Amino acid sequence: MRAVIAITFALGVLAPALAAAQVSGEAVYRQRCAVCHDSGNPRVPSRDEVKKLSVTRILRTLDFGEMQNVASKLRQDEREAVASYLGASGGSGEVPAKAYCVDRTVTLTGHSKSAWNGWSPALTNTRYQPGDAAGLTLSQIPRLKLKWAYGFDGDIIAFAQPTVLNGHLFVGSASGLVQALNADSGCVQWIFQANGPVRSAILAVPLGDKHAILFGDTIGWFYSVEAETGHLLWKKRPEPHEATRLTGAALAYQDTVFVPVASWEEARTTNPEYPCCTFRGSVVALRIKDGSEVWKTYMIAQKAKQTGEHEWGPSGAAVWATPTLDTRRGLLYVTTGDNYSALATPLSDAVLALELATGKIVWSKQTTPGDVWNTLCSTKGDCPGPDYDYGSSAILEKLDDGRDVLLAGQKSGIVYALDPDRKGAILWQTRVGQGGTLGGVEWGMASDGRQVYAATSDLVRNQSPSADPLNLNPQIVDPKIGGGLTALRIATGEKAWFAPPIACGPAAKPGCSPAQPAAVTAIPGVVFSGSIDGHLRAYSAEGGKVLWDFDTVRDYQTINGVRASGGSLNGPGAVVVGGMLFVNSGYARQGTIPGNALLVFSVDGK
């Protein structure tokens, strides 16, 4: 059982009181679940009904399904234990036979110009696709139509950005199912079942005469899978802490893959028995051939110590996003999140430069000192920090005079330009949003070398008027507040233009918001930005005019026969390759619109 695996790794990295005893699934059920599922309420599935579900299906519901808000208080080993206690053996990763390709051969050459590999086509994380690789021109954008749709069976969230190489598409899912699809038709070539939900974009690298795809899951496992067959090559846990979460895509250079490490732990604090907090963010370098560790660098130098009955610290400084490569200086740039508990540390909410060969920290620039935040202090309203994480990668660009610049967008609503030759000295800073816990720049900007494009979230949640204790979504989003896309001149930080958000209409679904937290994507003359309202829009890079607008919130007839619908766009951005545009639709968190669709567009749908 997966529970046994997780418990094994949890020992020694939890506080002693929690690591002392093996988790009982029955005890977790009685304490956390029985009050609803044994209540006899017809609106709630009874324990007997739940026991008809598979362990995999129950765990998926707890991790990223209808029960995620309730289950956020539980450690991963507790979720796995209660799923194992309740569930039947077997999984839910079967794919209908008719969904498979007639020819299931996967062939990668690594030489195609039409590719999007990992988080960004360039290792500098510009999220810019050149014209020859994009295969789309400015004039063709208004003619984009749906080509095919693919459904993630049983999911209510679609949050893994596709990778497209040599006509093959690789994508993860909330069920942990990784799929290799034919990019032109959507038929399935192979599947692989990971231990946990796969949110990170997949990275393909050469390995001998074949290729490996590298990715992490949200319970802390990192995988190498043969791209041609879907067979597991190796898997590792780069960080043993039980709350480890791998969300950012890995980055590879030569024979090494660099893995950013984040955590669920700041959300566990609403459990009064949880000792907050002990996790430390890190970057881990692994050998591609076998997963052995080359180096590991923590973003907090010292281990957490107990400071009160249920209080530990310092902690946090998670690395949520893909590292950025600078081969000229032999550096890796990473961005960090806030601290979860006191004391505040100097590398939280910062941009850092790490030595590629050793992981040694060469310099750091902290932009929000003293940011200590977790879910409990937010609920109580006494957070000492504003929760201004960096959730997006830094962008390395070159100015017209030959100098390099690092661009970093923060949840504070500020975009920074840093000088990599002067230890991250700030060249300019420009506000593009209000900022906040769900504000500012969330998941990624894009740059075309002349301008950097920053979409802002600034999503506002309000308490639901419902007093129903069975209401699993006690917050609703404001349909009028949030969003906006800003173009800044890279040389000066001056605003070139601003495209205002578009408020939700009166017929919009619950969970609609104009917020634009999803990562931005650019091609020559065009910028793509997704919104919580479910719309994917293409903007003119010259003035911000909307060129194309597609509302993804609808039901789809899918290529794999799975029932699918679209929802909010959040997390990863659009991928443009070979005349096609790929985007996931559905994000059932923070009270927004669920969905489970992968959508593919082309000119006139051909």
Secondary structure, 3 states (H helix, E strand, C coil): CHHHHHHHHHCCCCCHHHHCCCCCHHHHHHHHHHHHHCCCCCCCCCHHHHCCCEHHHHHHHHHHCCCHHHHCCCCHHHHHHHHHHHCECCCCCCCCHHHECCCCCCCCCCCCCCEECCCCCCCCCCCECCHHHHCCCHHHHHHEEEEEEEECCCCCECCCCCEEECCEEEECCCCCEEEEEECCCCCEEEEEECCCCCCCCCEEEEECCEEEEEEECCCCCEEEEECCCCCEEEEECCCCCCCEECCCCCEEECCEEEEEEEECHHHHHHCCCCCECCCECEEEEEECCCCCEEEEEECCCCCCEEEECCEEECEECCCCCCCEEECCCCEEEEECCCEEECCCCCCCCEEEEEECCCCCEEEEEECCCCCECCHHHHHHCCCCCCCCCCCCCCEEEECCCCCEEEEEECCCCEEEEEEHHHCCEEEEEEECCCCCCCCCCCCCCEECCCEEEEECCCCCEEECCCCCCCCCCCEEECCCCCCCEEEEECCCCCEEEEECCCCCCCCCCCCCCCCCCCCCEEECCEEEEECCCCEEEEEECCCCCEEEEEECCCEECCCCCCCEECCCCCCCCCEEECCEEEEEECECCCCCCCCCEEEEEEECCC
